[in-house]
Amino acid sequence: MAATKKTVLITGVTRGIGRALALELAKHGHLIIGCGRDKTNLDSLQLQLSNASPQNHLLFIADVKSDDSIRQMAHTVRDKLGSLDIIVNNAGVNTANLKFWEVPGEMFDNVIDINIKGAANVLRHFIPLMLPRNQGIIVNISSLYGRSVGPLASAYCASKWAIEGLSKSIAKKLPNGITIVALDPGIINTDMAVAYFGDLASQYQSPQEWALKATSMILNITTADNGATLIVPDPGDLPNLDTEKRPEVSNN
Ligand SMILES: NC(=O)c1ccc[n+]([C@@H]2O[C@H](COP(=O)([O-])OP(=O)(O)OC[C@H]3O[C@@H](n4cnc5c(N)ncnc54)[C@H](OP(=O)(O)O)[C@@H]3O)[C@@H](O)[C@H]2O)c1
């Protein structure tokens, strides 16, 4: 694992894999910049991070949907730290499990606004902090559903396929010291997994188990990975949800 201490931005650190990754990286002495919308969870994380390593970890109450909030966050980071080493675009949501035409427009838009436009807001304002040093790693959290599909997750699939395309497109013009990848984290027992898989979520790895593998993987990404689609080891197999046949409808 890379020995030097890194400054790592992770969006969506209040729960799930973002929080576990922040804590695991902090344990290894890395400085965390994080954001999320839930103040109570951010306050408890701030305490846990300080206990893990006594550094000035920077946590922001910020919604990635807001270009202004992310711009302000980037300005604060630039003023306090000058630059950063790693960006993990992790914040994400899914819709309820519904057929596409049953998903209310507002719910569809929310997934697109957070998963695609939110990630883009972060990239827009934080990549410029990496450019002067021509150094950095950018990890856009994708999904198995950014490379395959789930029938009741159309907005989510659309958003994660977009993340794959966005990552590959940006990779073409990043200077050669900066690397961007799309990373499928595998299946992890988080709030999002419970909402999607129900009770089956409990058979998957915990965020803490996942963070051990992901930390090592992310810290060892190199410029040779630029534009790659990566997957965290031992991702887990999808439960048998997607075998539902198309309904047969008679026209008579
Ligand atoms: N769990 C899995 O099996 C799995 C599989 C494939 C991909 N992923 C991806 O992994 C990422 C994390 O998922 P998870 O399973 O950890 O989900 P989770 O437990 O539901 O956590 C989602 C995190 O994103 C944050 N977030 C959501 N909307 C936000 C917004 N508008 N602004 C800022 N933060 C926001 C949440 O914080 P607040 O609510 O406090 O804002 C929370 O910290 C997502 O991109 C997801 O698509 C997960």
The ligand as a MOL file (V3000), in Angstrom:
LIG
                    3D

  0  0  0     0  0            999 V3000
M  V30 BEGIN CTAB
M  V30 COUNTS 48 52 0 0 0
M  V30 BEGIN ATOM
M  V30 1 N -24.3010 -0.9270 -1.5530 0
M  V30 2 C -24.1040 -1.5450 -2.7160 0
M  V30 3 O -24.2690 -2.7840 -2.8390 0
M  V30 4 C -23.6640 -0.7590 -3.9150 0
M  V30 5 C -23.4480 -1.4720 -5.1020 0
M  V30 6 C -23.0230 -0.7870 -6.2180 0
M  V30 7 C -22.8050 0.5730 -6.1440 0
M  V30 8 N -23.0230 1.2600 -4.9740 0 CHG=1
M  V30 9 C -22.7770 2.6900 -4.9740 0
M  V30 10 O -22.0090 3.0310 -3.8420 0
M  V30 11 C -22.2910 4.3870 -3.4570 0
M  V30 12 C -22.6390 4.4110 -1.9770 0
M  V30 13 O -23.7490 3.5760 -1.7540 0
M  V30 14 P -24.1200 2.9700 -0.3320 0
M  V30 15 O -24.5610 1.5960 -0.5850 0
M  V30 16 O -23.0820 3.2780 0.6470 0 CHG=-1
M  V30 17 O -25.4400 3.8250 -0.0380 0
M  V30 18 P -26.0370 4.4440 1.3120 0
M  V30 19 O -25.6970 3.5970 2.4730 0
M  V30 20 O -27.4510 4.7390 1.0020 0
M  V30 21 O -25.2100 5.8220 1.4650 0
M  V30 22 C -25.3270 6.8060 0.4910 0
M  V30 23 C -24.4610 7.9680 0.8810 0
M  V30 24 O -24.6000 8.9880 -0.1310 0
M  V30 25 C -24.9320 10.2080 0.5130 0
M  V30 26 N -25.7540 11.0550 -0.3540 0
M  V30 27 C -26.9040 10.7080 -0.9850 0
M  V30 28 N -27.3830 11.7700 -1.6540 0
M  V30 29 C -26.5130 12.7890 -1.4300 0
M  V30 30 C -26.4590 14.1380 -1.8460 0
M  V30 31 N -27.4310 14.6610 -2.6220 0
M  V30 32 N -25.4180 14.9120 -1.4500 0
M  V30 33 C -24.4530 14.3970 -0.6540 0
M  V30 34 N -24.4480 13.1170 -0.2180 0
M  V30 35 C -25.4730 12.3370 -0.6030 0
M  V30 36 C -25.6880 9.7960 1.7750 0
M  V30 37 O -25.6100 10.8040 2.7520 0
M  V30 38 P -26.8170 11.7840 3.1670 0
M  V30 39 O -28.0910 11.0580 2.9780 0
M  V30 40 O -26.4850 12.1630 4.5840 0
M  V30 41 O -26.6610 12.9570 2.2550 0
M  V30 42 C -24.8810 8.5840 2.2070 0
M  V30 43 O -23.7510 8.9890 2.9350 0
M  V30 44 C -23.4270 4.8550 -4.3620 0
M  V30 45 O -22.9110 5.5930 -5.4250 0
M  V30 46 C -24.0160 3.5380 -4.8640 0
M  V30 47 O -24.6600 3.6990 -6.0960 0
M  V30 48 C -23.4510 0.6220 -3.8550 0
M  V30 END ATOM
M  V30 BEGIN BOND
M  V30 1 1 1 2
M  V30 2 2 2 3
M  V30 3 1 2 4
M  V30 4 1 4 5
M  V30 5 2 4 48
M  V30 6 2 5 6
M  V30 7 1 6 7
M  V30 8 2 7 8
M  V30 9 1 8 9
M  V30 10 1 8 48
M  V30 11 1 9 10
M  V30 12 1 9 46
M  V30 13 1 10 11
M  V30 14 1 11 12
M  V30 15 1 11 44
M  V30 16 1 12 13
M  V30 17 1 13 14
M  V30 18 2 14 15
M  V30 19 1 14 16
M  V30 20 1 14 17
M  V30 21 1 17 18
M  V30 22 2 18 19
M  V30 23 1 18 20
M  V30 24 1 18 21
M  V30 25 1 21 22
M  V30 26 1 22 23
M  V30 27 1 23 24
M  V30 28 1 23 42
M  V30 29 1 24 25
M  V30 30 1 25 26
M  V30 31 1 25 36
M  V30 32 1 26 27
M  V30 33 1 26 35
M  V30 34 2 27 28
M  V30 35 1 28 29
M  V30 36 1 29 30
M  V30 37 2 29 35
M  V30 38 1 30 31
M  V30 39 2 30 32
M  V30 40 1 32 33
M  V30 41 2 33 34
M  V30 42 1 34 35
M  V30 43 1 36 37
M  V30 44 1 36 42
M  V30 45 1 37 38
M  V30 46 2 38 39
M  V30 47 1 38 40
M  V30 48 1 38 41
M  V30 49 1 42 43
M  V30 50 1 44 45
M  V30 51 1 44 46
M  V30 52 1 46 47
M  V30 END BOND
M  V30 END CTAB
M  END
